[in-house]
Amino acid sequence: MKNQRLQRVLVTSASSLLAVFVALCICAVILLITGKDPIQAYSTLFGAAGDIKVLQGTLNRATPLMISAAAVAIGFKMNLFNIGVEGQMRVALLATAVAGAAVDLPAPLHILFCLVVAMATGAIWAAFAGWLKVKRGVNEVISTIMLNFVALSLVAWAFDSFFTADSAPGVLLVKTKELPPSAWFPDIVDRRLNGMFFIAVLVLVLFYVLVWKTKFGFQLRASGANAGAARVTGVNPKRMVMISMLMSGALAGLVGMRALLGDVHAYQNNLAEQQGFNGIAVALLGRNHPLGIFISALLFGYLGEASGRLQL
């Protein structure tokens, strides 16, 4: 049993490493075609690994990717493909920015309030797709993609209708009213690493415990693997679909919180852009396992942070 599990882990890890290797080879070919030296480019790229500022930037960039990938992975465990993390994140950002600026609470409670609002909003938005799946049999890929467009349109309408006055005169980038300092998530490590990183790590730990160490997690994986067999054992697959979508949406709501609470402190329409979609790639490369997601998010974060050193 242990040998089979070890073999499965090795095969899974090898496939992810092979994907990274193939991607590097393709990039090397493109560099050669454009007349650039791939060895020099990769030396510059990976030579930044020893820079403490690059490391801190990597962790900050990896933070939303970990949460986004966890949101996607929970759906995958139920055999659901939640492509709507981007839309759920954006609606949650808008709701949190508005609600957070409207209340006056002491710092710890204000931050907690914002996180709860974000999770609740993301869960509610994802619940639409879950309801359509359970009650009408609508494929979640179609419904979540369409809800992404609805979310983007809703946010755009809200900006055009309500938040123009909150932006500086003559500035094209419209944003909401700034959050009070009590809602700002603190930075640590010489004010360069945002504390949301530890929230992201906690999310991955709880994800592992929930999915692999609890009865609910077993039912979740069983329903995803074979809904008919799970139903025979007393598990309600439709209920599991709804719970999975709610959990996935709740995590999606947290994806943009590092940028909102720890960086900009107001929601502007390009904040945390594409983080929901990037989480899909991180989850797939990490094979939907918390440890794999953590490593994959660090890789994506490092590439994003160190790529600024490349001038091609």
N, C-alpha and C positions, 0 to 999 in steps of 0.2 A: 504493500500500500504506500509506504513512504517512498519507495523507489519509483513508483508510478507518478506520485505527486512531484518528486524532484525532476523526473524526466519531463513532465508537463511544463514545469516552471522553466526548465532549460530551453525547451522548444519555443515557448512563448517569448522568452527573453531574446533568443537568437533571431526570431522573426522581426522583432522591433529593432534590434541592432542592425539587421540586414537592411531594413527600410531606411535607417539613418545613413548607412554606408552607401546605398544606391543613390540617395539624394545628394550626398557629397560628391559622388562620381559624376552625376549629371551636372551639378554646378561647375565642377572642374572642366568638363567638356565645353560648357557654355563660356567659361573664362578663356579657354584656349581659342575658341572660335572668334572671340572678340579681341584677341591679341594680348590677353593678360596672363600673368604667371600665377597659376593656381596654388603653387607651393608657397609663394610669397603672400598671397591673399590669405591662405589658411594659417600661415605662421603669424600674420598680423592679427587675425581673428582670434585664434586660440591662445596667442601670447598675452592677451589681456586678462587671462584667468587669475593672475597673481595680484591684480590691482584691487585693493579693498573697496574703492568706489564702484568699480564694475561689479564686484560681488554684491554689494548692498543694492545696487540698481537691479541686478539679476533677481534678487529676492523680492524686491518691490514689484517687478514685472511679472514674476511667477505667481504672486499672491492671487490676483483675479483669475488666472488660468487654472490654478488648483481648484478653486471653488466652482468655476464654470465647468471644468471637466468632471468634477464630482456630480454636478447636477445632471450632466449628460449620462454619466455612468450608472446612476441610479435607474434611469429609464432603461438603459441597455440591459440591466439585470432582470428587468421585467419584460424584456424583448420589445421595448418601446424605444422609438427613435425621436427624442425630443429635440427638434431643430429650432424650437421657439425660445431657446435661452436668451437670445439677443433681444427679442421683443419683451420677454418677461423682465429682463434686466432694465430696459429703458423705461417701461411703465413704473417699475419699482423706484428707479432713480427720480423720476418726476414726482411721484407721491411722497417719497422721503424728503426731497428737497423742499416741497411745499409744507408738509407737516412739520418737519424739523425747524423751519424758520418761523412757524406760527406759534410754537410753544416756548415756554421759559422754564427750564428745569436745571438742576445742578448737573455738573459734568458727567458723572457716571450714569445717572438716570437718563440724561438727554441722549447720550450715545446709545444706550440700550433701547430707548424709545425708537430711535432712528433705525436700528437693526431690526426691531420687531416689525415696524411699518414696512420696511423693505421686504422682509420674508413673507409677511401677510399679503402684500400686493402681488408679489411674484407668484405665490401659491394660488391666489384668486384668478390671476390671468391664465395660469396653466390649467386651472380647473375647467375652463371652457373646453379645452382640447380633450381633457379626460372625460367630461360629460358626453361630448360628441362621440368619443370612442365607445363608451359603455352603452349609451342609450340609442345611438344611431349607427354604430358600426363604422364611423368615419375614420379613415386611416390617419393616425396622429402625424405622419409626415406632412400630409396635405393640410390638415387643420393648423398645425403649428407654423408652417410656412405662411399661410394666409394670415394668421394672427400676428406674425411679425410685421406684415405690411400694415395691418390695422393699428398696431402699436406705434409704428413710425409715423403714421398719419395722425394719430391721436396726439402724440407729442408735438408734432409740427403745428397742428392746430392750436394747441395750448400755448405754445411759444408766440405764435402770431396774434393770439387773442388776448393774452393776459400778462405776458412778461416783457413786453417791449419797454415799458417804463422802468423796469428794474435794471436795464442795461445802460451803460454809459452813452451819452449823446455822441452820435457819429460813428459808433462801433457797430459793425455788421453782425458780430457774434452775440446773439441774444442769450441771456441767461436768467435764471431765477434769482430771487432775493438771496443774499449770502446768509449762510447759517451762522448763528452766534458761536463764539469760541467754545462754549460749553458742549457743543456737538462735535467738535473737532477730535478726531481720533489721534492720540499722541504718537509722536515719533520717538524712537529709542535709538541707541547706538549712535551717539553723536548727532542726533536729529536727522539721520539719513535713512533709517529703516523704519517703515511704518508698522505700528502694532497690529494692523490687520493681517500681517503675515502669520502671526501666531493663531489668529482666528482661523485662517485657511488650513494650517496644520491640524488644528483641533477638529475641523470639519472632516479631514481625511481620516483621522483616528476614529472619530465617531462613525464614519461611514464603514470602516473596516469592522468595528465591533458590531454594528447593527446588522450588516449583511452577512457576516461570516460567523458570528458568535451568539446570535439570538434566534429564537423560534420564528419571529417575524421575518428575519432575513432568510431563513430556510424556506419559509412559505413563499417569499418573494422570488427566490431563485427557482423554486419548484414550479411556480405559476408561469414564470418566463420560459422555462425549459419545456413544459408540457402542461398546458392549461387543463386538458381533459383529465390527466392523471391527478393533478392537484385537486380538481373538483371532487374526485372520488374519495380523497383523503379528508374531505371536509373543508377545504380552502375555497373561498369565493374569489375566482380570478378577476371578476369585474371590480370587486372591492379593492383588490390589490392594484389593479390598473389605476383606480382613482387615487389611492394613497400614494402610489409611486409618482403620479403626475403632480400631486400637491407637494410632495417632498422635493421633487426636482425643481418645481417652480419657486419654492421657498429658498432653495440654494441659489437659484438664478437671480433672485432679488438681491442677494448679497454680493454679486459679482462686481458691481460698480461702486461698492461702498469705500474701497480704498481710495479711489479717485475723488469721490464726493466728500467723505468725512476726513480724509487724510491729505488732500492735495488742493483741490480747487475750492471746496466749501460752497459751491453753488453748481446747479446743473445747467450746463450749456449743451447745445445739440450735438456736439462732436465728442462729448465726454465718454471715455471707456469704449470708444467705437470698435466694433468687431470682436470684442472680448468674448461674446457669447458664441460666435462662430469658431473662434480660435480654440475654444474649449473642446469642440468636437474632435479636432485634430489631436489635441493633447490626450483626450480620453482614449482615442483609438490607438495612438502610439503607446500609451501606458497600459493597454489591454484591459481597461476598466478596473484596474486594481489600484488601491490607494498608493502603494509604494511605487508602482509604475507611473501613476499620474504625477506623483511628487517629482520623480526623476525627469519625466517628460516636460513638466512645467518649468523645471530649472533649466533644461536644455533650451526651450523656447525663450525663456526669459534672458538667458545668457546671449543667445544669438541676437535678440532684439537690442540688448544693451551694448554688446561689443561690436555690432555691425556698424556703428557710427565711426569706427576707426578705419573703415574701408573706404577708400576713394578710388572707384573704378573708372 
